[in-house]
Amino acid sequence: MADRISVVRGPVTIAPGPEWVSPAATWPVVVVERMTQCPEGCNEPHVHGTRRRAHEEGVRETAGPLSELHLACARCPGEPSVMCLSPDTDGAPYHVTSADMLSGIVAHLHRSHRDVVSS
């Protein structure tokens, strides 16, 4: 018989607390279209996309710019990307959940709007 391992829940969690999740749930975001460019000095086809999603959606090899869709912060100047929703508007978008978007917004708040939470 195999050894059994008991897992006991400890007094800590690695999830963000309500002080982060609550403002993230109502944070203003917009969907923006951005053109990507071939990396500087690139004369050959190159790959667009993120490693996080490459195994799910595949990578897109191109020699020119691509039109991408991003969830972006509506409060920051220049509307920086919170997360990529589609690496190529001519192809299939990523499949994301509201939890994926909430996670991206929490991370953005942590990086760029730390004053929102007094912790």
C-alpha positions in Angstrom: 0.0 0.0 0.0 1.3 3.5 -0.9 2.2 6.0 1.7 -0.5 8.5 2.3 0.2 12.2 2.6 -2.1 14.4 4.6 -2.5 18.0 3.6 -3.5 20.4 6.3 -4.7 23.8 5.5 -2.5 26.4 7.2 -3.4 29.9 8.5 -2.1 31.7 5.4 -3.3 31.9 1.8 -1.5 33.1 -1.4 -4.6 34.6 -2.9 -5.0 38.4 -2.9 -7.2 39.7 -0.2 -10.5 41.6 -0.6 -8.6 44.9 -0.2 -7.1 44.2 -3.7 -9.9 42.2 -5.3 -12.7 44.6 -4.5 -11.2 47.7 -6.2 -10.0 45.5 -9.1 -13.6 44.3 -9.7 -14.8 47.8 -10.4 -11.6 49.2 -11.9 -12.2 51.0 -15.3 -10.7 49.2 -18.2 -11.1 49.6 -22.0 -10.4 47.3 -24.9 -7.8 48.9 -27.3 -6.3 47.9 -30.6 -2.6 48.1 -31.0 -0.2 47.4 -33.9 2.9 45.4 -33.1 6.0 45.9 -35.2 8.8 43.6 -36.3 11.6 43.8 -33.7 14.3 46.4 -34.5 16.5 45.3 -37.3 14.4 42.2 -38.1 14.5 41.0 -41.7 13.1 37.5 -41.1 9.7 36.3 -39.9 9.3 36.5 -36.2 6.9 35.1 -33.6 4.1 37.1 -31.8 2.2 36.0 -28.8 2.9 35.1 -25.2 4.5 32.1 -23.8 1.6 31.7 -21.3 -0.8 31.1 -24.1 1.4 29.7 -26.8 0.7 26.1 -25.8 -3.0 26.7 -26.0 -3.3 28.9 -29.1 -0.1 28.4 -30.9 2.3 31.1 -32.0 1.8 33.4 -35.0 4.8 33.9 -37.3 4.8 37.0 -39.3 7.1 39.3 -41.2 4.9 42.4 -40.6 2.9 44.1 -37.9 -0.1 42.5 -36.3 -3.2 44.2 -34.9 -3.7 43.0 -31.3 -6.5 43.6 -28.8 -5.6 44.5 -25.2 -7.5 45.0 -22.0 -6.1 48.3 -20.9 -6.2 50.6 -17.8 -8.5 53.5 -18.5 -7.0 55.6 -15.7 -3.3 55.4 -16.8 -1.9 57.8 -19.4 -1.4 55.9 -22.6 -3.8 53.2 -21.5 -1.1 50.5 -20.8 -2.0 46.9 -21.4 -3.4 44.9 -18.5 -3.6 41.7 -20.6 -3.6 40.7 -24.2 -7.0 39.5 -25.4 -6.0 38.6 -29.0 -2.6 38.5 -30.5 -4.0 38.9 -34.0 -7.4 40.3 -34.8 -7.4 38.2 -38.0 -7.1 35.0 -36.0 -8.9 33.5 -33.0 -8.8 35.5 -29.8 -7.6 34.0 -26.5 -10.2 32.3 -24.4 -10.2 34.2 -21.1 -12.5 34.1 -18.1 -13.5 37.0 -15.8 -11.1 35.5 -13.3 -8.3 35.9 -15.8 -9.2 39.5 -16.3 -9.6 40.2 -12.6 -6.2 38.6 -12.0 -4.6 40.9 -14.6 -6.3 44.0 -13.1 -5.1 43.0 -9.6 -1.6 42.7 -10.9 -1.8 46.1 -12.6 -3.1 47.7 -9.4 -0.2 46.2 -7.5 2.3 47.5 -10.1 0.9 50.9 -10.9 -1.8 51.9 -8.4 -0.4 50.8 -5.0 -2.1 53.9 -3.4 -5.5 52.3 -4.0 -4.8 49.9 -1.2 -3.6 50.9 2.2 -1.7 47.8 3.3 
